[in-house]
Amino acid sequence: MQSLPRLSGEDILSPFIMKMRIMLLVSAALLAGTFLNTFASSAPNAPAPQGCVALAEYFRAETAKLADRCLTDVTSLEDWQSRHGQYRHELFEMMGLWPLPPRTDLKPVITGRLDHDQFTMEKLHFQSRPGLYVTANLYLPKGLTQRAPAILYVCGHGPVITNGVSYGNKVSYQHHGAWFARNGYVCLIIDTLQLGEILGLHHGTYREGLWWWNSRGYTPAGIEAWNSIRALDYLCTRPEVDTNRFGITGRSGGGAYSWFTAALDDRVQAVAPVAGITDLQNHVVDGAVEGHCDCMFFVNTYRWDYPLLAALTAPRPLLLVNTDSDSIFPLSGVLRTHAKLRQLYALHRATNAFGLVIGPGPHKDTQDLQVPVLRWFNKHLKGQDSLIETAAVRFFTPQQLKVLDSIPPDAINTNVHDTFVPTAKVPPAPASIEVWHQQCEAWLGALQTKSFAGWPQEAGKVEAVKKFSAERDGVRFEAFDFNSQSNVRLRLYAVQRSGGRESERAVLTVVGEAPVLSRTSSAAEAFGRAESDLGRKRINENRLKACPTFPDWLAMMRSGFEEELSEELGAMRPAPPADREAFAMLQQELSTNAAVLFFLPPRGAGLTAWEGDARKQVHLRRRFMLLGQTLDGMRVWDIRRAVQAARTARDFPRAPLWLRADGELAVDALYASLFEPDLAGLELWRLPASHQTGPDFLNVLRFLDVPQAVAMATERCPLRLHQTEAQAFTYAQAVATALSWDTKRLSAE
């Protein structure tokens, strides 16, 4: 008989593991190339675009920062014990579970029973929160004479849907429940939110465009963890269960939920997650994130790497289980996670409570993984090491396992993401300036620690270096490359009329690849091709105030400076044709306007634009959240740094600086103004009224929304809004009235 995998935590590694670690060292040099291979190119052997190369290096460097600091400051058991409580609190918060939801009445209902020679199966449901139904099957061993250990089995993504009827993914994993019961365990298998009998949603940012989940601090992982915690509450009410002997397991998504639940709930005494974890190196750099929906991830406010999640299980018995060819939980990250955990278990003098099983094959539920898990629970929940004589097999049809005859009318599962994490209430207009400043201080502090914690800890010098300078046809055109942060170098353009006359003011306009407005905007609005208010037919004062897209701006400027813009034109595929009429209008306007016009394409636009189809762009954007950032949150930082670069460019005086932007970039500019002093003013077009429809910043809706940011900005500098819904600025008007501000500070048209 073939020997079973080693389950102890002995220090001697198998030859297989040693070989795999050597392979990891060899593959480390190829990581940047792995990321670049994710970008499809229409031209064989074509070099990766500059923006893609820069983004790959950025993700690699940011990931390395988080990996390098993960658990490295824990060098003694005292270190860990002093931090454990804070880490758990942070995890509750990042799961959208803080403040902790009330433990409301579960209202359990048993809807039927099935009998087998070796076990009984009960069909039941309970409510983890009012209206949030959890459908489940409870497998009970026959012939119990005393309370038995219990296993909570949490399911992966195994849909069972026939003729539009969902039977729940508990059907796909029923063989585990029956198998545990046949081996003397009470086993509760619960459906997931997305694939239960009442279908919910896991794919908010993955494919549904619900980026506001990040702004809400919401992740479906929080619901899966909460449902599991409440499932343990239910098991505690069962007379068959020994509540001091809980185990949890599951594979794929269920593996992830096992990690989350064990990290949050000490009632779990033994843990065996299967194919449920890897590190940020795999997710962000190697691209494993593209194979996972949102339920696999916490909102990474505190910038963790995933071994820290796993560490919260220590020193309880933990079996780390995976296969050697799993494409979405690659072995390399599993072994790195194992190495960090092993050190922590050693500090606890509990290495025998930590095991590793690596089975052969892809991401699949196999006996090579099932048997070690059962043996692990036998050892740590029963104190046994008996021979496993049964196999995990299915006994029932989907119809037999179904709990509900119909969906309860009060069920909130399908849209629970709308309410699970509450948003902040809008405060009343302040009674005094002191009250207002206290409120602003709290908001700004929350933004820095909860939304923008991914900003560089040290800004460093912008180091603006002139890239080119040219004068032609009455226009002076210059470009400056500057550091936004390490591995992010951007280009700032300056346009003014020729001659030595000093500029009376400066205007910094943020230009994107295309105007991204409210999520409800039409395609015609989004791409602005109609010759209307902002059309090409005339550039007057209103036109200069408006914010072109980067392609439109490039089309205008190439008419006079094609040679200087050769790098930009070569990077765009295809490059926009010259717009000579627009350039002529610019010349005319500059001849009577003593201003220097700065233009900033933030990261992801201009020379730093990223290739790839819509799906690829989504997954690039999702990577930022895994690093404790968002794309728009980092663009706020880019705008701040561009303001600093514009002020330090040697050829320009310190003229009053206005900041302009359109659509979602207007929100980014708005927030940048809260952290940059002495702006002369803000001019924003089509400002979204809420982060619910606008750009995403981590957790922002938990303490404020766009209207409160508008109010704070209004106090700092004049603010002009164009084509913006009143909802965005009525709160600022109320504050201005309450505090007797000059009414000219805020205007809307």
C-alpha positions in Angstrom: 0.0 0.0 0.0 1.3 3.5 -0.9 2.3 5.5 2.1 0.2 8.5 2.9 1.6 12.1 2.8 3.5 13.3 5.8 1.2 15.2 8.2 3.7 16.2 10.9 5.6 19.5 11.0 9.1 17.9 11.1 12.0 20.0 9.9 13.2 17.6 7.2 11.6 18.5 3.9 10.9 15.8 1.3 13.0 15.7 -1.9 10.0 16.8 -3.8 9.7 20.0 -1.7 13.4 20.7 -2.0 13.2 20.3 -5.8 10.2 22.6 -6.0 12.1 25.3 -4.0 15.0 25.1 -6.4 12.6 25.6 -9.2 11.2 28.6 -7.5 14.6 30.2 -7.4 15.1 29.6 -11.1 11.7 31.0 -12.0 12.1 34.2 -10.0 14.0 35.9 -12.7 11.2 35.4 -15.1 8.4 37.1 -13.1 8.4 40.4 -15.0 8.1 38.6 -18.3 5.2 36.5 -16.9 3.3 39.7 -16.3 4.1 41.2 -19.7 2.9 38.0 -21.4 -0.6 38.8 -20.2 -0.8 41.6 -22.7 -2.0 40.5 -26.1 -0.2 42.1 -29.1 -1.4 42.1 -32.6 2.1 42.1 -33.9 4.2 39.0 -33.4 7.4 39.6 -31.4 6.4 43.3 -30.9 8.0 44.9 -27.9 5.7 45.5 -24.9 4.5 49.1 -24.8 6.3 51.4 -22.4 3.3 51.7 -20.2 3.0 47.9 -19.8 6.6 47.6 -19.0 6.4 50.3 -16.4 3.2 48.8 -14.9 4.8 45.4 -14.6 7.7 46.9 -12.7 5.4 48.9 -10.5 3.4 45.9 -9.5 6.5 43.8 -8.9 8.0 46.5 -6.7 4.8 47.2 -4.7 4.2 43.5 -4.2 7.8 43.0 -3.0 7.3 45.8 -0.4 4.3 44.0 1.1 5.9 40.6 0.9 9.1 41.8 2.5 7.3 43.3 5.5 4.8 40.4 6.0 5.6 38.9 9.5 9.2 40.0 9.3 8.8 42.0 12.5 7.6 38.9 14.4 10.8 37.5 15.8 9.5 36.2 19.1 6.3 34.7 20.5 5.8 37.9 22.5 5.9 39.9 19.3 3.1 37.8 17.8 1.0 37.8 20.9 1.2 41.6 21.2 0.1 42.0 17.6 -2.5 39.2 17.3 -5.4 41.2 18.6 -4.7 44.1 16.3 -4.3 41.9 13.3 -7.6 40.2 13.9 -9.3 43.6 14.3 -7.9 44.7 11.0 -9.1 41.6 9.3 -12.6 42.1 10.6 -12.5 45.6 9.3 -11.1 44.5 5.9 -13.9 41.9 5.6 -16.6 44.6 6.1 -17.4 43.1 9.5 -16.5 45.9 11.8 -18.3 47.0 13.8 -19.3 43.4 14.3 -22.8 42.7 13.1 -25.3 41.8 15.8 -25.9 38.1 16.3 -29.6 38.1 15.5 -32.0 35.2 15.8 -30.9 32.5 13.4 -34.5 31.3 12.9 -33.4 27.8 11.9 -35.9 25.7 10.0 -35.5 22.0 9.1 -37.4 21.4 5.9 -36.8 17.7 5.5 -34.7 14.6 6.3 -33.1 11.8 4.3 -32.1 8.5 5.9 -29.0 6.4 5.0 -27.8 3.2 6.8 -24.8 5.1 8.2 -26.1 8.7 8.6 -29.1 11.0 8.6 -29.2 14.1 6.5 -31.3 17.1 7.5 -32.2 19.9 5.0 -32.2 23.2 6.8 -31.8 26.9 6.5 -31.0 29.7 8.9 -30.6 33.5 8.6 -27.2 34.8 9.4 -28.7 38.3 9.3 -32.4 39.1 8.9 -33.3 38.0 5.4 -29.8 36.7 4.6 -30.7 33.0 4.1 -28.1 30.2 4.4 -29.2 26.9 2.9 -27.5 23.9 4.2 -27.4 20.1 4.6 -26.5 18.6 8.0 -25.1 15.1 8.0 -25.4 13.2 11.4 -23.8 9.9 12.1 -26.0 7.0 13.1 -25.7 5.5 16.6 -24.2 8.5 18.4 -23.9 7.8 22.2 -22.2 11.0 23.0 -21.5 14.4 21.5 -19.4 14.2 18.4 -16.8 16.5 16.8 -18.2 18.7 14.1 -16.9 19.8 10.7 -18.1 22.9 9.0 -17.6 22.3 5.2 -17.6 25.4 3.2 -18.1 25.0 -0.6 -16.2 26.2 -3.6 -17.6 27.3 -6.9 -19.5 24.2 -8.0 -22.8 25.4 -9.4 -25.7 23.0 -9.8 -28.5 24.8 -11.8 -31.1 22.9 -13.8 -33.8 24.7 -15.8 -33.1 27.9 -14.0 -33.4 26.3 -10.6 -30.3 26.5 -8.3 -29.8 23.5 -6.0 -26.8 25.0 -4.3 -23.1 24.1 -4.5 -23.6 21.9 -1.4 -24.8 19.3 -4.0 -21.4 19.4 -5.7 -19.7 18.7 -2.3 -22.2 16.3 -0.8 -19.7 13.5 -0.8 -17.6 15.3 1.8 -20.5 15.7 4.2 -21.6 12.0 3.9 -18.0 10.9 4.2 -17.4 12.8 7.4 -20.6 11.5 8.9 -19.7 7.9 8.0 -16.5 8.5 9.9 -18.2 9.7 13.1 -18.4 13.5 12.5 -21.4 15.8 12.5 -20.9 17.8 9.2 -22.7 20.9 8.2 -22.3 21.9 4.5 -23.4 25.4 3.7 -24.1 27.0 0.4 -22.3 30.1 -0.7 -23.9 33.4 -1.4 -23.4 33.3 -5.1 -24.2 29.6 -5.8 -26.8 28.8 -3.1 -30.4 28.1 -3.7 -30.9 31.9 -3.6 -28.4 33.3 -6.1 -26.3 36.2 -5.0 -23.2 37.9 -6.4 -19.4 37.3 -6.1 -18.2 39.0 -9.3 -18.8 42.7 -8.6 -15.5 44.0 -9.8 -14.6 40.9 -11.8 -17.2 41.4 -14.5 -20.1 43.5 -13.2 -18.4 46.9 -13.1 -19.3 47.4 -9.4 -16.2 49.3 -8.4 -18.2 50.9 -5.7 -17.7 47.7 -3.7 -14.1 49.0 -3.0 -15.5 52.4 -2.0 -18.0 50.7 0.4 -15.3 48.5 1.8 -17.4 45.5 0.8 -16.3 42.1 -0.2 -18.4 39.0 -0.6 -15.6 37.2 1.4 -17.1 39.0 4.4 -20.5 37.5 3.9 -19.0 34.0 3.4 -17.0 34.4 6.6 -20.0 35.8 8.5 -22.2 32.9 7.3 -19.6 30.5 8.5 -19.4 32.1 11.9 -23.2 32.0 12.2 -23.1 28.3 11.0 -20.8 27.6 14.0 -23.4 29.4 16.2 -26.0 27.0 14.8 -23.9 24.0 15.4 -23.5 25.1 19.1 -27.3 24.7 19.5 -27.3 21.1 18.3 -27.3 18.4 21.1 -25.2 16.1 18.9 -22.2 18.4 18.7 -19.2 18.7 21.0 -18.6 22.5 20.7 -15.0 22.1 21.9 -14.1 20.1 18.8 -14.9 22.1 15.7 -13.0 21.7 12.4 -13.4 23.6 9.2 -12.4 22.6 5.6 -13.4 23.2 2.0 -11.6 23.5 -1.3 -11.1 26.4 -3.7 -13.4 29.1 -2.6 -14.2 26.9 0.4 -10.5 26.8 1.1 -10.4 30.6 1.2 -13.5 30.8 3.5 -11.8 28.2 5.8 -8.9 30.6 6.2 -11.1 33.6 6.8 -13.3 31.8 9.3 -10.5 30.2 11.3 -8.6 33.5 11.4 -11.7 35.3 12.9 -13.2 32.6 15.2 -11.2 30.7 17.8 -13.9 28.1 18.2 -12.4 26.4 15.2 -9.9 24.0 16.7 -8.5 22.3 13.6 -8.2 23.7 10.1 -7.6 22.1 6.7 -8.1 24.5 3.8 -7.6 22.9 0.4 -6.5 25.0 -2.6 -7.6 28.2 -0.9 -4.6 30.5 -0.5 -1.5 31.9 -2.3 0.4 35.1 -1.9 0.4 38.5 -3.7 3.3 37.5 -5.8 1.1 34.9 -7.5 -2.0 37.1 -7.6 -0.6 40.4 -8.7 2.7 39.7 -10.6 1.9 36.2 -12.0 -1.7 37.0 -12.7 -3.6 34.5 -10.6 -6.1 37.2 -9.7 -7.6 36.9 -13.2 -8.9 33.4 -12.2 -10.6 34.5 -9.0 -13.8 36.4 -8.3 -14.1 38.9 -5.4 -14.9 36.4 -2.8 -11.3 35.4 -2.5 -10.0 38.7 -1.3 -10.4 41.1 1.7 -10.3 44.8 1.0 -6.7 45.3 1.6 -6.8 48.5 3.7 -3.9 47.6 5.9 -1.7 46.3 3.0 -1.3 42.7 4.1 0.2 39.8 2.2 -1.8 36.6 2.5 0.6 34.7 4.8 -0.5 37.1 7.5 -4.1 35.9 7.1 -2.9 32.3 7.4 -0.9 33.2 10.5 -4.0 34.1 12.5 -4.7 30.3 12.7 -1.6 29.6 14.7 -1.0 27.7 16.9 -4.1 25.6 16.2 -3.6 22.5 14.1 -3.4 23.5 10.5 -3.0 21.4 7.4 -2.1 23.3 4.2 -3.3 21.4 1.2 -2.7 22.0 -2.5 -1.8 20.3 -5.7 1.4 20.8 -7.7 -0.2 22.0 -10.9 -2.9 24.4 -9.7 -3.1 27.3 -12.1 -5.1 29.6 -9.7 -3.3 28.7 -6.5 0.3 28.1 -7.9 2.6 26.0 -5.8 5.2 28.7 -5.7 3.0 30.9 -3.6 1.8 28.0 -1.4 5.4 27.2 -0.5 6.3 30.8 0.3 3.2 30.9 2.5 4.2 27.6 4.1 7.7 28.9 4.8 6.4 32.0 6.7 3.9 30.0 8.7 6.4 27.4 9.6 8.5 30.0 11.3 5.5 31.2 13.3 4.6 27.7 14.4 8.2 27.2 15.5 7.9 30.3 17.7 4.9 28.6 19.3 6.8 25.3 19.6 3.9 23.8 17.7 5.5 22.5 14.5 3.8 19.2 14.9 0.5 21.1 14.6 1.4 22.4 11.2 1.4 20.1 8.1 1.7 20.3 4.4 0.2 18.1 1.7 1.0 18.5 -2.0 -0.9 16.2 -4.2 -0.4 15.7 -7.9 -2.6 17.4 -10.6 -4.5 20.6 -11.4 -7.2 22.5 -9.4 -9.4 19.5 -8.7 -11.0 17.6 -5.8 -9.2 14.3 -5.5 -8.7 11.5 -3.0 -5.0 12.5 -2.8 -6.3 15.6 -1.0 -9.4 14.2 0.8 -7.7 11.4 2.7 -5.0 13.5 4.4 -7.7 16.0 5.5 -9.8 13.3 7.2 -6.7 11.9 8.9 -5.8 15.4 10.1 -9.1 15.8 11.8 -9.0 12.3 13.2 -5.6 13.1 14.8 -6.5 16.5 16.2 -10.2 16.2 17.0 -10.4 12.6 17.9 -6.9 11.6 18.9 -6.9 8.7 16.4 -4.8 7.5 13.6 -6.9 4.8 12.2 -6.9 3.4 8.7 -9.3 5.1 6.2 -11.4 2.3 4.7 -14.2 4.3 3.0 -14.2 6.6 0.0 -16.0 9.9 -0.4 -18.9 9.2 -2.7 -22.2 10.9 -3.6 -25.5 9.4 -2.5 -28.2 11.9 -3.4 -29.7 13.7 -6.4 -29.8 17.5 -6.5 -33.5 17.4 -6.0 -33.2 15.3 -2.8 -30.8 17.9 -1.3 -32.8 21.0 -2.0 -33.9 22.9 1.0 -36.4 25.5 -0.2 -39.6 25.0 -2.2 -39.5 28.6 -3.1 -37.5 31.7 -2.4 -38.7 33.5 0.8 -40.2 36.9 0.0 -38.0 38.6 2.6 -34.7 37.2 1.2 -32.0 39.8 0.6 -29.3 37.5 -0.8 -29.4 38.7 -4.4 -28.7 42.3 -3.5 -27.2 42.0 0.0 -24.1 43.9 -1.3 -26.3 47.1 -1.3 -26.7 47.0 2.5 -24.2 44.6 4.1 -21.6 47.3 4.8 -23.3 50.5 5.9 -22.4 53.9 4.4 -21.8 57.0 6.5 -24.7 59.2 7.3 -24.5 62.8 6.0 -23.9 65.0 9.0 -25.9 68.2 9.5 -24.4 71.5 8.6 -22.0 72.4 11.4 -23.0 74.7 14.2 -19.6 76.4 14.4 -16.3 76.6 12.6 -14.7 74.6 15.4 -17.2 71.7 14.9 -16.5 71.9 11.1 -12.8 71.8 11.5 -13.0 68.8 13.9 -15.2 67.0 11.3 -12.7 67.8 8.5 -9.8 66.6 10.5 -11.6 63.3 11.1 -12.4 62.9 7.4 -8.9 63.7 6.3 -7.5 61.3 8.8 -9.8 58.6 7.6 -8.8 59.3 4.0 -5.1 59.0 4.8 -5.4 55.8 6.8 -8.3 54.0 5.2 -8.4 55.1 1.6 -5.0 56.3 0.6 -2.7 54.2 2.8 -1.2 52.9 -0.4 0.4 56.3 -1.1 4.2 56.4 -0.7 5.2 56.8 2.9 7.9 59.3 1.7 7.1 61.5 -1.3 10.7 62.0 -2.4 11.7 64.7 -4.9 9.7 65.2 -8.0 12.9 65.7 -10.0 11.2 67.4 -12.9 13.5 67.1 -15.9 12.9 69.0 -19.1 12.3 66.5 -22.0 12.0 69.0 -24.8 11.3 72.6 -25.5 10.2 74.2 -28.7 8.7 77.4 -30.0 6.7 77.5 -33.2 4.0 79.7 -34.7 3.7 81.8 -31.5 3.4 78.8 -29.2 6.0 77.6 -26.7 5.7 73.9 -25.9 7.7 72.0 -23.3 7.6 68.7 -21.5 8.9 67.7 -18.1 9.3 64.1 -16.8 8.9 63.8 -13.1 8.7 61.2 -10.3 5.2 60.5 -9.1 6.6 57.7 -7.0 9.2 55.0 -7.3 8.6 53.2 -10.6 6.1 55.7 -11.8 7.5 58.5 -13.9 5.0 60.7 -15.7 5.2 63.5 -18.2 3.8 67.0 -17.6 3.3 69.2 -20.6 3.4 73.1 -20.6 1.9 75.3 -23.3 2.1 79.1 -23.4 2.6 81.8 -26.0 6.1 82.6 -27.2 8.0 85.5 -25.8 9.2 86.4 -22.5 6.1 87.9 -20.9 5.5 86.6 -17.5 2.4 84.3 -17.1 -0.4 85.8 -15.0 -1.7 82.4 -14.0 -1.2 78.7 -14.4 -3.8 76.0 -15.2 -3.2 72.3 -14.7 -5.6 70.2 -16.7 -5.8 66.4 -16.1 -6.4 64.5 -19.3 -7.3 60.9 -19.6 -7.5 58.4 -22.5 -11.3 59.1 -22.7 -13.7 60.9 -20.5 -15.1 58.5 -17.9 -18.2 60.0 -16.5 -20.9 58.7 -14.2 -21.4 54.9 -14.6 -24.8 55.8 -16.0 -23.5 58.0 -18.8 -24.3 57.2 -22.4 -21.6 56.2 -24.8 -22.1 59.5 -26.7 -21.5 61.4 -23.5 -18.5 59.3 -22.6 -16.7 59.9 -25.9 -17.9 63.4 -26.5 -17.8 63.4 -30.3 -20.8 65.6 -30.8 -19.9 69.2 -31.8 -21.7 70.8 -28.9 -20.6 73.0 -26.0 -17.2 71.4 -26.0 -16.9 70.8 -29.7 -14.0 71.6 -31.9 -15.6 74.4 -33.9 -14.4 77.1 -31.6 -11.9 77.5 -28.8 -13.0 80.4 -26.6 -12.7 80.9 -22.9 -15.2 78.2 -22.3 -13.3 75.8 -24.6 -10.0 76.5 -22.7 -11.7 75.7 -19.5 -12.9 72.4 -20.8 -10.8 69.2 -20.5 -9.9 67.4 -23.6 -9.0 63.7 -23.7 -5.4 62.9 -24.2 -6.0 61.7 -27.8 -7.8 64.9 -28.6 -5.1 67.0 -27.0 -2.4 65.0 -28.9 -4.3 65.6 -32.2 -4.3 69.3 -31.5 -0.7 69.6 -30.5 0.8 67.4 -33.2 -0.4 70.0 -35.7 2.4 72.2 -34.6 4.9 69.9 -32.8 4.8 66.5 -34.5 8.6 66.0 -34.1 8.6 66.7 -30.4 5.6 64.4 -29.9 7.1 61.5 -31.8 7.3 59.3 -28.7 3.7 59.9 -27.8 2.5 59.4 -31.4 4.5 56.1 -31.6 2.9 54.9 -28.3 -0.7 55.3 -29.5 -2.2 52.6 -31.6 -3.4 54.1 -33.8 -2.3 57.7 -33.4 -5.0 60.4 -33.8 -4.8 62.5 -37.0 -3.7 66.1 -36.7 -6.4 68.6 -35.8 -5.1 71.8 -37.4 -8.3 73.7 -36.8 -8.1 73.1 -33.0 -4.4 74.1 -33.0 -5.2 77.3 -34.8 -7.8 78.1 -32.2 -5.3 77.4 -29.5 -2.9 79.9 -31.1 -5.6 82.5 -31.2 -6.5 82.0 -27.6 -2.9 82.1 -26.4 -2.2 85.3 -28.2 -4.5 87.1 -25.8 -4.1 84.9 -22.7 -1.1 85.3 -20.5 -1.3 81.9 -18.9 0.8 78.8 -18.9 -1.3 75.7 -19.5 -0.1 72.4 -18.0 -1.5 69.1 -19.1 -1.1 65.9 -17.1 -2.0 62.4 -18.3 -2.0 60.4 -15.1 -0.9 56.8 -14.8 -2.7 54.7 -17.4 -2.9 57.5 -19.9 -0.5 59.0 -22.4 2.9 57.4 -22.4 1.9 55.2 -19.5 -1.3 53.8 -21.1 -1.7 50.0 -20.8 -2.7 47.8 -23.7 -5.2 45.0 -23.5 -8.9 44.4 -24.1 -11.6 45.5 -21.7 -11.3 42.3 -19.6 -7.5 42.8 -19.3 -8.1 46.4 -18.1 -10.5 45.2 -15.5 -7.9 42.7 -14.0 -5.2 45.3 -14.1 -7.4 47.6 -12.1 -8.3 44.8 -9.6 -4.6 44.3 -8.9 -4.4 47.7 -7.3 -7.0 46.8 -4.6 -4.9 43.7 -3.7 -2.0 46.1 -3.0 -4.2 48.3 -0.8 -4.7 50.9 -3.5 -7.1 51.8 -6.3 -6.2 53.1 -9.7 -8.0 56.4 -9.0 -6.6 56.6 -5.5 -3.1 56.6 -7.0 -4.2 59.1 -9.7 -5.0 61.4 -6.9 -1.4 61.1 -5.8 -0.3 61.7 -9.4 -2.2 64.9 -9.6 -0.7 66.0 -6.3 2.8 65.4 -7.6 2.0 67.1 -10.9 1.0 70.2 -8.9 4.4 70.0 -7.1 6.2 69.5 -10.4 4.5 72.5 -12.0 5.5 74.7 -9.1 9.1 73.6 -9.2 9.7 73.9 -13.0 12.4 76.5 -13.3 11.1 78.3 -16.3 7.7 79.2 -14.8 7.0 81.7 -12.0 4.9 80.8 -9.1 1.7 82.0 -10.8 -1.6 81.2 -9.2 -2.4 77.6 -10.1 -5.9 76.4 -11.1 -6.7 72.7 -11.3 -9.1 71.4 -13.9 -10.6 68.0 -14.7 -13.6 66.3 -16.1 -15.8 63.3 -15.1 -14.2 60.8 -12.8 -10.8 62.6 -13.1 -12.7 65.6 -11.6 -13.2 63.6 -8.5 -9.5 62.7 -8.4 -8.6 66.4 -8.8 -11.1 67.3 -6.1 -9.5 65.0 -3.5 -5.9 66.1 -4.6 -6.9 69.6 -3.7 -7.6 68.5 -0.1 -3.9 67.7 0.3 -2.1 70.4 -1.7 -2.0 73.8 -0.2 -2.4 77.2 -1.9 -4.3 76.2 -5.1 -5.9 79.3 -6.7 -9.0 77.4 -7.6 -10.7 74.3 -8.9 -12.7 74.0 -12.1 -14.5 70.7 -12.6 -16.8 69.4 -15.3 -19.5 66.7 -14.9 -18.4 65.8 -11.4 -20.1 62.6 -10.3 -22.3 63.1 -7.2 -21.2 60.0 -5.4 -18.5 57.3 -5.3 -21.4 54.9 -5.9 -21.3 56.1 -9.5 -17.8 57.7 -9.6 -14.3 56.6 -9.0 -13.4 54.1 -6.3 -11.3 54.9 -3.2 -11.0 52.2 -0.6 -13.6 52.4 2.1 -14.4 56.1 1.4 -18.2 55.6 1.6 -17.8 54.4 5.2 -17.0 58.0 6.3 -17.8 60.5 3.5 -18.9 61.0 -0.1 -18.2 63.4 -2.9 -20.5 66.2 -1.5 -18.5 66.3 1.8 -15.3 66.5 -0.2 -16.8 69.4 -2.2 -17.5 71.2 1.0 -14.0 70.7 2.3 -12.5 71.9 -1.0 -14.7 75.0 -1.1 -13.2 76.2 2.1 -9.7 75.8 0.8 -10.1 77.5 -2.6 -12.8 78.8 -5.0 -14.6 76.0 -6.8 -16.4 76.2 -10.1 -18.6 73.3 -11.2 -20.0 72.8 -14.7 -22.7 70.4 -15.9 -22.8 68.8 -12.4 -25.9 67.5 -10.6 -27.0 69.6 -7.6 -26.6 66.5 -5.4 -22.9 67.0 -5.6 -22.8 70.5 -4.1 -26.0 71.2 -2.0 -24.2 70.0 1.1 -21.4 72.4 0.5 -23.9 75.2 0.0 -25.5 74.3 3.4 -22.1 74.4 5.1 -21.2 77.7 3.4 -24.5 79.2 4.6 -24.1 77.9 8.2 -20.5 79.3 8.4 -21.2 82.5 6.5 -18.6 81.8 3.7 -18.3 84.1 0.7 -21.0 82.9 -1.7 -18.5 83.4 -4.6 -16.4 80.5 -3.3 -18.7 78.0 -4.9 -20.4 78.4 -8.3 -22.3 75.9 -10.4 -23.6 76.2 -13.9 
